[in-house]
């Protein structure tokens, strides 16, 4: 996809979007955050050890543990990425953006991708007026969302380095073990989350494509 020039304000706005959805482009997810779910932490990933199934980072504590909950790691692993994210209580803002951009089917049918998914808290830092503006511009929204997606499923030991995104730009990941940052600013707060067709790294800041 050809990158577009974006103003700083527009970029910040777009980035208040998210990267997930449930069924088709015209369906509502109907997913609600379970009562009592904890907010996603933005603390360094080193503050929490890797989990038994391979996920790591303090933000993983906000994910439901009941396997019957659609937002749990076990449930997410059984369905494609857009559907999986729609059940996760910390990614509800992403659901709205992906549906608005018409990317649900594309993400769900991708043969294998890595997704850097900003949390709701990351989006909450952005002005609502700017967010609404970008949601109304499908091309801008698509460019921002696809900047968060990399071809291929990257395991933690493959994550560090520079990777080309579906938007056409590049993201640079630094770190090792359970500590990673993306583009020097966004921290992975829950990593190595598996879905049927993607590996997801939940991050605490939205990634901005270069103009």
C-alpha positions as CSV (number, residue, x, y, z in Angstrom):
1,X,0.0,0.0,0.0
2,X,1.4,3.5,-0.9
3,X,2.1,5.7,2.1
4,X,0.4,9.0,2.4
5,X,1.6,12.3,3.8
6,X,0.1,12.9,7.2
7,X,0.2,15.9,9.4
8,X,1.3,15.5,13.0
9,X,-2.2,16.2,14.2
10,X,-3.8,13.7,11.8
11,X,-1.2,11.1,12.7
12,X,-1.9,11.4,16.3
13,X,-5.6,11.2,15.6
14,X,-5.4,8.2,13.5
15,X,-3.4,6.5,16.0
16,X,-6.2,6.6,18.3
17,X,-7.6,3.8,16.3
18,X,-7.2,0.2,16.8
19,X,-6.7,-3.1,15.2
20,X,-9.3,-5.7,15.7
21,X,-12.8,-6.7,14.9
22,X,-15.0,-9.7,15.1
23,X,-17.0,-11.2,12.1
24,X,-17.4,-9.3,8.8
25,X,-17.0,-5.7,8.0
26,X,-20.6,-4.8,8.6
27,X,-21.2,-6.7,11.8
28,X,-21.0,-5.4,15.3
29,X,-18.7,-7.3,17.6
30,X,-21.1,-7.3,20.5
31,X,-18.1,-7.9,22.7
32,X,-18.0,-6.3,26.1
33,X,-15.2,-6.1,28.6
34,X,-15.8,-8.6,31.4
35,X,-16.7,-7.0,34.7
36,X,-13.6,-6.5,36.9
37,X,-11.1,-6.8,34.1
38,X,-7.9,-5.0,35.0
39,X,-6.6,-2.1,32.9
40,X,-3.6,-2.8,30.6
41,X,-0.4,-1.8,32.3
42,X,2.3,0.2,30.5
43,X,5.0,-0.9,32.9
44,X,8.2,-2.4,31.3
45,X,7.8,-6.0,30.2
46,X,10.5,-7.0,32.6
47,X,8.2,-6.6,35.5
48,X,6.4,-9.8,34.7
49,X,7.9,-13.2,33.8
50,X,6.9,-15.3,30.8
51,X,3.7,-17.3,31.2
52,X,3.4,-21.0,30.8
53,X,2.0,-20.8,27.3
54,X,4.7,-18.4,26.2
55,X,2.9,-15.0,26.6
56,X,4.9,-12.4,28.6
57,X,4.6,-8.9,30.0
58,X,2.6,-7.2,32.8
59,X,-0.3,-6.4,30.5
60,X,-1.1,-10.1,30.1
61,X,-2.7,-9.9,33.6
62,X,-5.6,-8.0,32.1
63,X,-6.5,-10.8,29.8
64,X,-9.3,-13.1,31.1
65,X,-8.1,-16.5,32.4
66,X,-11.3,-18.5,31.9
67,X,-10.8,-20.5,28.7
68,X,-14.5,-20.1,27.9
69,X,-14.2,-16.4,27.7
70,X,-13.7,-15.2,24.1
71,X,-11.0,-12.8,25.2
72,X,-8.8,-15.5,26.9
73,X,-5.6,-16.7,25.4
74,X,-7.0,-20.1,24.8
75,X,-10.1,-18.8,23.0
76,X,-8.1,-16.3,20.9
77,X,-5.8,-19.1,19.7
78,X,-8.7,-20.8,18.0
79,X,-9.9,-18.0,15.8
80,X,-8.3,-15.5,13.3
81,X,-6.8,-12.3,14.5
82,X,-9.6,-9.8,13.9
83,X,-12.2,-12.1,15.5
84,X,-9.8,-12.9,18.4
85,X,-9.1,-9.2,19.2
86,X,-12.9,-8.5,19.3
87,X,-13.2,-10.6,22.5
88,X,-10.2,-9.1,24.3
89,X,-11.3,-6.4,26.8
90,X,-8.1,-4.3,26.3
91,X,-8.5,-4.1,22.5
92,X,-12.0,-2.9,22.1
93,X,-11.0,0.5,20.5
94,X,-9.2,-1.5,17.8
95,X,-12.3,-3.3,16.9
96,X,-14.1,-0.1,15.9
97,X,-11.2,1.1,13.7
98,X,-10.7,-2.1,11.8
99,X,-14.4,-2.4,11.1
100,X,-14.5,1.3,10.0
101,X,-11.6,0.7,7.6
102,X,-13.2,-2.5,6.2
103,X,-10.2,-4.6,7.1
104,X,-11.9,-7.4,9.0
105,X,-12.0,-9.9,6.2
106,X,-8.4,-9.1,5.0
107,X,-6.9,-9.6,8.5
108,X,-8.9,-12.7,9.2
109,X,-7.9,-14.3,5.8
110,X,-4.2,-13.3,6.0
111,X,-2.1,-16.5,5.8
112,X,0.2,-15.5,8.6
113,X,1.0,-12.0,10.1
114,X,2.4,-10.3,13.2
115,X,0.2,-7.5,14.7
116,X,1.3,-4.8,17.0
117,X,-1.9,-3.9,18.8
118,X,-2.2,-0.7,20.8
119,X,-4.2,-0.9,24.0
120,X,-7.4,1.1,24.7
121,X,-5.3,3.2,27.2
122,X,-2.9,4.1,24.3
123,X,-5.8,5.4,22.3
124,X,-7.3,7.2,25.3
125,X,-4.4,9.6,25.3
126,X,-5.5,11.1,22.0
127,X,-8.0,14.0,21.5
128,X,-11.5,12.7,20.6
129,X,-11.9,15.3,17.9
130,X,-8.8,14.1,16.1
131,X,-9.8,10.5,16.5
132,X,-13.2,11.2,15.0
133,X,-11.6,13.0,12.1
134,X,-9.5,10.0,11.1
135,X,-12.3,7.5,11.5
136,X,-14.1,9.5,8.9
137,X,-11.1,9.2,6.4
138,X,-11.0,5.6,5.3
139,X,-7.7,5.9,3.4
140,X,-5.8,7.5,6.2
141,X,-7.3,5.0,8.7
142,X,-6.3,2.1,6.5
143,X,-2.7,3.4,6.2
144,X,-2.3,3.7,9.9
145,X,-3.9,0.3,10.7
146,X,-1.8,-1.6,8.1
147,X,1.3,0.1,9.5
148,X,0.7,-2.1,12.6
149,X,0.9,-5.3,10.6
150,X,3.9,-7.2,9.4
151,X,3.9,-10.2,7.1
152,X,4.9,-13.5,8.7
153,X,4.5,-14.7,12.3
154,X,7.4,-13.4,14.3
155,X,8.3,-15.4,17.5
156,X,10.0,-13.4,20.3
157,X,13.5,-14.6,19.2
158,X,12.7,-13.2,15.7
159,X,11.2,-9.9,16.8
160,X,14.2,-7.7,17.2
161,X,15.1,-6.0,13.9
162,X,13.5,-3.9,11.2
163,X,10.4,-5.3,9.5
164,X,8.4,-4.1,6.5
165,X,4.7,-3.4,7.2
166,X,1.7,-3.9,5.0
167,X,1.4,-0.2,4.8
168,X,4.8,-0.1,3.0
169,X,6.8,1.5,5.8
170,X,9.0,-0.1,8.4
171,X,8.9,-0.7,12.1
172,X,12.0,-1.3,14.2
173,X,11.9,-3.5,17.2
174,X,14.7,-3.5,19.9
175,X,15.1,-5.8,22.8
176,X,15.3,-9.4,23.7
177,X,13.8,-12.0,26.1
178,X,10.6,-10.4,27.5
179,X,11.6,-6.7,27.0
180,X,10.9,-5.1,23.6
181,X,10.2,-1.6,22.3
182,X,8.8,-0.7,18.9
183,X,10.1,2.4,17.1
184,X,12.0,3.4,20.2
185,X,8.9,4.5,22.1
186,X,6.1,1.9,22.3
187,X,6.6,-0.9,24.8
188,X,5.3,-4.4,24.3
189,X,3.2,-5.0,27.4
190,X,1.8,-8.4,26.5
191,X,3.7,-10.4,23.9
192,X,3.6,-13.6,21.9
193,X,-0.2,-13.8,22.0
194,X,-1.4,-16.5,19.5
195,X,-4.4,-16.5,17.2
196,X,-5.3,-18.9,14.4
197,X,-3.4,-16.8,11.8
198,X,-1.3,-14.2,13.7
199,X,1.1,-13.6,16.5
200,X,0.1,-10.5,18.4
201,X,2.2,-8.1,20.5
202,X,0.1,-5.7,22.5
203,X,1.8,-2.3,22.8
204,X,1.3,0.8,25.0
205,X,1.5,3.4,22.3
206,X,0.2,3.8,18.8
207,X,2.8,3.5,16.0
208,X,3.1,6.4,13.6
209,X,4.0,5.8,10.0
210,X,6.5,8.2,8.6
211,X,5.3,10.8,6.1
